[in-house]
């Protein structure tokens, strides 16, 4: 039986808190507006999320001033919910959407918000390199316009969008 916490931590063992070249975090970021539940709409798949559906991330304040991260998803093969708790801290300042996240001890990985709408309804997130990409939203699905924008930006930034897993409805194909 796999442990989600261990699997999530393996991702961060291989990462660092730096952002990939050419992928800049958003500025004028408001952590208060970002807190709460986010649904995973699309992702580049990895062992730590393989087979998980209905994936959510909940963000709240920690007593030490950091951010508490609760990732949760349904493992279809084992027919059960899995959850991992982590902690996040800003790399530079709280108004820059660049955090370091850990699910295991002192090892941190990058969490780079490179696009975010003004109402904090969707977020495009990269990890420490171009192998990690997520489209998060406040609802399990987003408009086709948001999906297309996400794909265009991700392609321009060098992500392999043909490998995206869509948990929400995939975008219409031309």
N, C-alpha and C positions, 0 to 999 in steps of 0.2 A: 504494500500500500504506500503510495507516494505521499510525501508531506509537502503541501503547497508552500509553506513557509520556507523550507529548504530549497525548493525549486525556484521560487521567486528570488531567493538570495543568490542563487548561482548566476542569475542574470547580472546582478549588481557586483558580484565578485569579478566579472569580466569587464566591468565598466569603470568609468571614472566620473568625476564631477564636471569635466570640461564638455563644452558643446562641440558638435562636429563643425569643421570648417565650412563657412558659408551659410550656416544656419544660426541666425541670430534670435535670441529670446526677445519677446515683446517687452516694451517699456511702458511706463504708466500703469503697471500692474497693481491690482487691488486684491490682496489676499482675502479680505473679508468677503468680496464678491465671488471669489473662487471657491470658498468653502462650501461643503455640502456634498450631495450625491451627484455623480457623473456616470453616464452609461457609456460603455464601449460600443461604438457603432462600427468601427473597422480597426484592423490591426495587421501588422506583419506578424505572422505566427512564430512562436518559440515553444520550446519544451515546457517552460513554466506556465504556459497558457493553453497548451495543446488539448483539444477536446473540451475546453470550457466554453459554455454559452452563458447568456444572461449576465455578463461580466459588468460589475460596477466598482467604482472607487468612491469612497467616502473620505472627505478631508475635514478635519477639525483641529482646533488648537490643542497643543500639548501644554502641560504646566511649565515646561522649560522654555516656552516661546516658540518652539518648533511646530511642525504640522504632523498630526497623527494621520496615518494612511491605512485605511482598511480596504483591501481588495477582496472581492468575493465573486465566485463564479460557480456555475453548475457543471459538474463533471458528468457528461452523458454516459460514458462507459461504465462508471461506477454508480450512477444514479444517486449522487449525493452532492451537497454543497461543500465547497472548499473555501477557506478564508485565510488570508495572511495579513498580519499587522506590521506596519513599518513606521519609520519616522523620516521627516524631511526637514531640511534647513536651507535657507537662501544662500546661494553661492556668493553673490555680491550684495545686493540690497533688496529689501522687500518690495520695491517698485519695479524690479526686473524679474520676468517670468523664467528664472533659471534656478532650479533647486537641485540639491543632492539628496538622494533617497537611499535609505538602508532598510533591508528586511533581515539583516544578519550582522550583528556586531558592529565592528568599526568599518566595514566595507560599504562604500557608497557608489551609486551610479547617477548619471545625469538624468534630469527631467527638464527638458527644454520646451517651453511653450512658445512656438514660433508663429502662431496666429490665434487670435481670440476675438470674438465679436464684442461689440461695445456693451451688450447686455449680458455677457457671460453665459450664453446659451450653447456655444460650441467652442471647442479648443482643439488645435492641432499640436501634437506633442511628439518630440523626438527623444531618443535616448542618447547614449554616448557615441553612437555612430549611426550610419544609414541602414542598419539592420533592425532598428527599433523605431516603430512609427505607430501612432494611434490617432484616431478621430474620436473624440469624446464629446458628449452632449448631455444636456439636462433631461433629455427624453431618449428613449431607445432608438429613435430614428430621426433623421434630419431631412430637410428639403433636398431635391435634386440639385438645386443651385449650390448649396453648401457642399454636397458630395463632389460635384464637378470642380468647384474651386479647390477643394482638398486635393483631388487627383492632379489638377494642373500644377498647384504649388509643389506637391510631393514629387511629381515628375521633373519639374524645373530644378528642384534641389537634389536630384539624383537618387531618389528612392525607387525601388523596384515595385511599382504599384500593381503590376500584374500578379503579384503574390499576396495581395491583400486578402484577408479573411473579412467578410462583411457579416456582422452580427445583426445589423439592421438590414433593410432592403437594399440590395446592390443598386448602384446608379444605372439609369437607362443607358444602353449602349447605342452609339450612333449607327 
